[in-house]
Amino acid sequence: MAKTYKIKFREFDKDEDQILEVKTKDIKFTIEQISRNRNIETIEYKELNYIQNEDNDFLGPNGNLGV
């Protein structure tokens, strides 16, 4: 199952961090691919856990009522 990660990295010649949100099954491979052909100073990642409440989807708490 694919998981969602927040990846934050900084290239040597850049002043600001870049932040990506990716969904992947293999985070090590994804980090390796991001690092390829870039001069990375720092890179860190964190798994994101979204709370999924079936009663409160994108339609809201009354979505199943058609309101």
C-alpha positions in Angstrom: 0.0 0.0 0.0 1.3 3.4 -0.9 2.0 5.9 1.9 2.1 9.7 1.8 5.3 11.5 2.7 6.5 15.1 3.0 10.0 15.5 1.6 12.0 18.6 2.4 15.3 19.2 0.7 17.8 22.0 0.1 20.2 22.3 -2.8 23.7 23.7 -2.3 23.2 26.8 -4.5 19.6 27.6 -3.3 18.6 29.7 -0.4 15.2 28.1 0.3 14.0 24.6 1.1 11.9 22.8 -1.4 8.9 20.8 -0.1 7.3 17.9 -1.9 4.3 15.8 -0.9 4.5 12.4 -2.6 2.6 9.1 -2.4 4.9 6.1 -2.8 5.4 2.5 -1.9 9.2 2.8 -1.6 10.4 6.0 0.0 14.1 5.0 -0.2 13.8 4.7 -4.0 11.9 8.0 -4.2 14.6 9.8 -2.2 17.3 8.3 -4.4 15.5 9.5 -7.5 15.0 13.0 -6.1 18.7 13.2 -5.2 19.8 12.1 -8.7 21.2 14.9 -10.9 20.8 17.4 -8.0 23.4 18.8 -5.6 21.5 18.1 -2.4 22.8 19.7 0.9 20.1 18.3 3.2 17.1 16.0 2.7 14.6 14.8 5.2 11.2 13.0 5.0 8.3 12.3 7.2 5.3 10.1 6.8 1.9 11.9 6.8 -1.1 10.3 8.4 -4.4 11.7 7.3 -7.4 11.0 9.6 -10.1 9.5 7.4 -13.5 9.9 9.0 -16.1 8.2 6.9 -18.9 10.4 8.3 -17.0 13.6 7.3 -15.7 13.2 3.8 -15.3 16.1 1.3 -19.0 16.6 1.1 -19.2 17.3 4.9 -21.0 15.5 7.7 -24.4 15.7 5.9 -23.1 14.7 2.4 -24.9 11.3 2.6 -28.2 13.1 3.2 -27.8 15.2 0.0 -27.6 18.5 1.9 
